[in-house]
Amino acid sequence: MLDIVNITKTFGQTKALADINLQVGRGEMVALIGASGSGKSTLIQHVSGLMAADRGSGHVAVGGRSVQSGGAISRDIRRTRTGIGVVFQQFNLVSRLSVMTNVLLGALGRTPLWRSLALAFGDGDRELAMEALEKVGIAEKAAQRASTLSGGQQQRAAIARALVQKASVILADEPIASLDPESSIMVMELLRRLNQEEKITVMVSLHQVDYALKYCRRAVALCCGRILYDGPCENLTAEKMKDIYGLGAAGMFESAKAGARARASGPGAGIPVGGAAVGLGESQMGA
């Protein structure tokens, strides 16, 4: 479903991505883990076609359609993006518009220009939007302004927008970073349910190791723009975490594994990777 081959991105003297090769199969739910500055968000922007790789770099394809190649975004990227739903940390909702209208914006890719300018969506799309709101559990908020929702509700509205988009892939960039633990659990449970029930491929970037362990079978660990681990979450070891994140990460990882096991059927709080708890700052991890 996702094919990323030899992608490199340079900002000034910094390699934000260094020869990234990654394949994600249809129906997988994969966690991108790493500290701030490790390259998670940059990678997601390259997969979604929001950022071009270095000139002469490799290629990215989603569902067999080219997103970019050789450092140039594909000419038909608008059509390709209709199948890629992107969920951002800051929700990217239009605060003055209703929740329903924000969700309907997911249909813009298949709506004629004259209708999209007037926000004149068809009855079919409106029915689809209401179904999406019901799936994410906020149908009763449809008529409210987006600005009146809590952070967790806004993130669920953003996911509903991706459903209206009819996305076969959801790229979630730190979707729970600004949420409280309860809202974080709701959002991660929702992503997992959509993955399992709707067969939507999900790639989600996370600071929190325990959420990756609980909700994803596969983890891809980034450090300074390089992939240092790609495999089953269950095979991540304290020693591997120490190699990736430095001193102090091993003990934190064992706590995360214990917490994830204890909360296998209940709520819990996330433990950030690369935060003050493990003594790692952005200056240590790279830009």
N, C-alpha and C positions, 0 to 999 in steps of 0.2 A: 504493500500500500504506500509506504514512504520509502523512497530511495534517495539517499544522500551520498554522493561520491566525490571524494577529494575536494571538499569545500574548505577554503581558507579565507579569512577576513582580517584585514590589517587596519588598525587605527593609529596613524602616526608610526611610532616604533613598536607598538604593541600588537601581538598576534591575538586577536579576540577569539578566533577559531583557527586551529592549525591542522590542516589536512584531515578533516572529519569524514569518516566513512561510517554510515549507519543505515540499517534497513529495519523497518518495522512492518510486520505482517498485518494483513487485514484482520480486524477484530481484536488486536492486542491492546492492552492498557499498560503503557510504559511510563515510568517515573524518571525524569531528569533531575538528578540531585547534584548539589554543589553549593559552595558559598557564593556570596555576592561577588560578581566579577569573574565567575568561572566560565561564562559563555552560554549559560542556559537560555536567556532571553534572546541573545544574538542568534542562536541556532534556530529558535522558534521563528524569529523574523525572517530568516532565510528560507525556511520551509514554507512559510505563508506567502512569500514573494513580496514582503514589505521592505526587504533589504537585499541588495545585490552583493554577491561575493567579489573577491578580488578578480581583476581582469585576468582571463586565462584559467581561472579556477574551474573546478569540475562542474557537476550538474546536480539538480534537485528535481525529482519527479514525485507527484502525488497521484495515486490511482492510475498510473501509466501516462499521465499528462505532464509535460514539462513545465516546471515552475521557472527555472532559470538554467542557463548553461554558459560556461565560459565567462561568467561575470556579468551577463546581460539577462534582464528579466524577459521572459517569453512574451511575444507580442499578443498572444491571446490569454494573458494572465487573468483578465477579468472573468472569462468563462471558467478557467481553472479554479479561481477563488470561490466560485459558487459552491464547490464541494468541500471547502475548507472553512470550518468555523473556528474563529479565534476568540478566546476568552481572556481578557486582560485583568491584571491585578486591580486596576482602578475602574473596572466595569465598562467604561466608555458608553454610558447611556446619556441621552439628551435629557437633562434634568427637568426642563420645562414641559416636555412632552409626556403624555400618559404612558403608563407601562405597556398598554396594548400597542400604541403606536411605535414605541421603541422595539418591541418584539417583532412587529410587522416590517421593520426596516431590514430584517433578514431576507425579505422577499425582493429587495431592490434589484438583485442581479437578474431576475427574470421578469421584471416589470418594465413596460415601455417607458421611455424617458418622460413623456408628457404626463403620464399618470404618477410617476415617482416624484416629479417636481411638486405636484399638488397633493402628494401623500394619499392618492386615491387608489386604495388597494381593493381588490375584488373580494367578493363574498367567500370564495374558496380559501383565500389567504387568511381572511379573518377567522374562519372556522379552524384553520390550521394553527393560527396563533393562540386561540383559546384552548385548543387541545394541548399545545405546548405548555401554556401556563398551568393547566391542570396537572400535567406530568411533573412539573417542577414544584407544584404545591402552592402557587400564589395566584390562582385564578380570581380570587376575590379582590385582588389588588389591581385588576385590569384597568379600571377607570382612574386610578390615582396618578398623580404626577410622580415621575420616577424619583424626584428629590425627596419624596416623603417616605421612601422605603428604607429599611435598615440595610447595612452593608451586605449581610447574607442574602436578603431578599433581592437586592440589586444584582448580586452575582448570579442568582437563580434566574432572574429576568434575562441576563446576558446569555445564559445557557439556553433559555427558551428561544431567544433570537437565533441561535445557531441551529436549533431544531426546525424553525420556520425556514431557514436557509436550506434545509434538507441536506445538511453537511454529512458526508460519510466519514469525515475526520474532524476531530476537535483538538485544537492545540490550546492548552490552558497554561498561561504564563503566570506563575505564582498566584493562582486564583484564591488562595486562602491566606496570603501573607498579611492582609490588613483586616482579617476577621477574627472574632473571638472564637474560643475553642468549640462552642456549641454550633455556631454557624459554619465553622470549618468542617466539622463532621457532616453536617447536612449537605454541603457542597460536594465533598468527596464521595459521600454515599450516592448522591445523584449522578455524578460522573461514572461511578462504577455500575450503577443500575442501567444507565444508557449504554454503556459498553456491553454489558451482559445481555440485556433484553433487546436493545435496538441494534446491536452488533456494530456500533460506531467505534472506530479506531480512536483511541485517546492517547495523546502524549501530554503529560502534565509535569511542569517544572515545580520543584519543591525545595525549600530549605529544610523541611522537617523530615528527618529520617524515619520516625515512627509512622508517619502517614504513608510514606512510600512502602514500608514493610507491610502495613495493614491492607492497603488498597491495590497494590500493584504486584504482579508476579515477577516483573522484570525491571531492573534498574540500570540506568546509564549514568555513570558518575563522571562529571567534568571537573577539571582543575586546570586553570590557566589556559583555557581554550582547547584542551586535549581530552580525549576519552581515556580514562584510566581504568574503568571497569564497565563491562557490558555483559550482564548475565542475570540469572535468577536472584531475586532479593534474598532468598533463603541461603544463598551461598556467599553473601556478603559477610565478611568476618571482621572482628575487631582489628586484626592486623592489617587487613586491606584498607579499612577506614583510616588507620594511622598513616598508611602510605599516601592516601589521597589527601587527608585533611590536616595531618600533623599531630603533634603531641597533644594529648588530652582527648582526642576524638574517640579513641578506643573505648575508654570508660564510658563516655557519653553514649556510644553506640550500644554497649551492653545494656545500659539503662533503657534506651529506646526499644531494644528487642524485648526486654522484659515487660515494658509498658504496653507494647503492641500486642503481646500475647495475653496480657491481663485484660485488655480491652477488646478482645476478639469479637465480643458480642455486646460491647457497651461503649459509652463515650469516653473521650480522653483528650488531653491537651497535646499539642505538637511541641517537639523539641527541636530548635533550630540548629542547622549545621553551620558552622563558621561564625556563630555569634559569640557574645561575651562568655557564655558558659563553657566554651572550649578554647577560649583565648586566641581566636583567629580573627583578624580584621581584614578589610579589603586590601590594605597595603601589602599584606602577606600573601594574598591569593591572586593578585594581579588585577588588571582593569577588566 
